């Protein structure tokens, strides 16, 4: 769902009677997803891929653990307003989480399906969102050349349905990888800074 500042917008439950999943969405979401559609079957925006690699001063297990704990994102990621685990299947290395993200007066909530391979890979795919054709975030981890460090590679693929929304959020997404990696680095400082530094001195 999207909220725009303090504007109250009727839900599609009382306006639109058709469309899968529309009952829990706001009419503004429907508007944003359709603005600029030149044809019904052809996308009017293109997928964008952004990628960044950075060495973090903590071992792989700690960095991986912080990024995998999606339920804590609301505590330290600047653009994450809420994060809740909906279901988890540890046998299949899989869970689903509901995330609410936003900037300024714009907010969007979606379901993220997350698969992972311990200490190696975390991949999340957004579903149930009226704004994106695609939103995939992939993390890969490997030990750095310096002991107790991690080379973290983050790739973000996104494809907006609406060119209006794509333009509106371009500045936000252009800096999102840098913001994410720095936020996770600071979170590691908060959780492991003292113990990590102590272990290096021994």
C-alpha positions in Angstrom: 0.0 0.0 0.0 1.1 3.6 -0.5 0.4 6.6 1.6 1.1 10.1 0.3 1.8 12.6 3.1 -1.3 13.0 5.2 -3.7 12.6 2.3 -6.5 10.1 3.0 -7.3 7.9 0.0 -10.1 5.5 -0.1 -9.1 1.8 -0.4 -9.9 -0.1 -3.6 -12.1 -2.4 -1.4 -14.8 0.3 -1.6 -13.9 1.5 -5.2 -12.7 -1.4 -7.3 -14.4 -4.7 -7.2 -12.1 -6.5 -9.7 -8.4 -7.3 -9.7 -6.5 -9.9 -7.7 -5.3 -8.5 -4.4 -6.8 -5.1 -4.9 -8.9 -5.2 -1.7 -5.9 -4.4 0.5 -4.4 -1.7 -1.7 -4.9 2.0 -2.0 -6.4 3.6 -5.1 -3.2 5.7 -5.4 -1.2 2.5 -5.9 -3.4 1.6 -8.8 -3.0 5.0 -10.3 0.9 5.0 -9.9 1.1 1.5 -11.5 -0.9 2.6 -14.6 0.4 6.2 -15.2 2.1 6.4 -18.6 1.2 2.9 -19.8 1.3 3.3 -23.6 0.1 -0.2 -24.3 -1.5 -2.9 -22.3 1.1 -5.6 -22.9 4.4 -3.7 -23.3 6.3 -2.2 -20.4 7.0 1.5 -20.6 10.0 1.4 -18.2 13.2 -0.7 -18.4 14.9 -2.9 -15.7 17.8 -1.3 -13.9 20.7 -3.2 -12.3 23.0 -1.6 -9.7 25.9 -3.5 -8.0 28.4 -2.6 -5.4 31.2 -4.6 -3.6 32.8 -3.5 -0.3 35.1 -5.0 2.2 33.7 -5.0 5.7 35.9 -5.3 8.8 34.0 -8.3 10.3 34.0 -12.0 9.6 31.6 -13.5 7.0 29.5 -15.2 9.7 28.8 -11.9 11.5 28.0 -9.9 8.3 25.9 -12.6 6.9 24.0 -12.9 10.2 23.2 -9.2 10.3 21.9 -9.1 6.7 19.8 -12.3 7.1 18.0 -10.9 10.2 15.3 -9.1 8.2 13.1 -8.6 11.2 15.7 -6.1 12.6 15.8 -3.9 9.5 13.3 -1.4 10.9 15.8 -0.7 13.7 18.6 0.6 11.6 17.9 0.8 7.8 16.9 4.5 7.1 14.3 3.7 4.5 12.8 0.7 6.2 9.8 1.7 8.3 8.7 -1.8 9.3 9.9 -5.4 8.9 8.0 -8.5 10.0 8.6 -12.2 9.4 5.5 -13.9 8.1 6.6 -17.5 7.8 9.8 -19.5 7.9 11.0 -22.9 6.6 14.5 -23.6 8.0 14.6 -27.0 6.2 14.4 -25.2 2.8 16.5 -22.2 3.8 13.5 -19.9 3.1 11.3 -17.3 4.7 8.8 -14.6 3.8 8.8 -11.1 5.3 6.6 -8.1 5.0 8.5 -4.9 4.5 7.3 -1.3 4.5 9.7 1.1 2.9 9.5 4.8 2.1 11.0 8.2 1.5 9.3 11.5 2.5 5.6 11.1 2.3 5.7 8.0 0.1 5.4 4.6 1.5 5.1 1.1 0.0 4.6 -2.3 1.6 5.3 -5.6 -0.1 6.1 -9.3 0.6 9.7 -10.3 0.3 10.5 -14.0 -0.4 14.0 -14.8 0.9 16.3 -17.8 0.1 19.7 -18.2 1.5 22.8 -20.4 1.7 24.6 -20.1 5.0 27.5 -17.6 4.9 27.4 -17.5 1.1 24.2 -16.1 -0.4 21.0 -14.2 0.5 18.5 -13.4 -2.2 15.2 -11.6 -1.7 12.4 -11.1 -4.3 9.5 -8.7 -3.9 6.0 -10.0 -4.5 2.5 -8.6 -4.1 3.6 -5.1 -5.1 1.7 -2.8 -7.5 4.8 -0.6 -8.2 7.4 -3.1 -9.5 7.5 -5.6 -12.3 10.6 -6.8 -10.6 12.6 -6.1 -7.4 15.4 -8.5 -6.5 18.2 -7.9 -4.0 21.1 -10.4 -4.0 24.0 -10.6 -1.5 27.2 -12.8 -2.0 29.8 -13.2 0.7 33.4 -14.4 0.8 36.3 -13.9 3.2 38.5 -10.9 2.6 42.3 -11.0 2.2 42.7 -9.6 5.7 41.7 -12.0 8.5 38.3 -11.4 10.0 37.0 -9.3 7.1 34.3 -10.0 4.5 34.0 -9.1 0.8 30.3 -8.4 0.4 28.7 -8.0 -3.1 25.3 -6.5 -3.3 23.2 -6.5 -6.5 19.9 -4.7 -6.9 17.6 -5.3 -9.9 14.4 -3.2 -10.1 11.8 -2.4 -12.7 9.1 0.0 -12.0 5.7 -0.4 -13.6 5.1 3.4 -13.7 7.5 5.8 -15.4 6.2 8.5 -13.1 7.2 6.6 -10.0 10.5 5.5 -11.6 11.4 9.2 -12.1 10.2 10.1 -8.6 12.3 7.5 -6.9 15.4 7.6 -9.1 17.5 9.6 -6.6 16.5 7.3 -3.8 17.5 4.1 -5.7 20.7 5.6 -7.1 22.0 5.9 -3.5 20.2 2.9 -2.0 23.1 0.4 -2.3 25.6 2.7 -0.6 23.1 3.5 2.1 22.3 -0.3 2.7 26.0 -1.4 2.9 27.0 1.5 5.2 24.0 0.8 7.4 24.9 -2.9 7.7 28.5 -2.0 8.4 27.3 0.4 11.2 25.0 -2.3 12.6 28.0 -4.7 12.8 29.8 -2.0 14.7 26.9 -1.8 17.2 26.7 -5.6 17.7 30.2 -6.8 17.3 32.5 -3.8 17.4 34.0 -4.4 20.9 34.3 -8.1 20.7 35.7 -8.1 17.1 38.3 -5.5 18.0 39.2 -7.4 21.1 39.7 -10.7 19.2 42.0 -9.0 16.7 44.2 -7.7 19.4 44.7 -11.1 20.9 
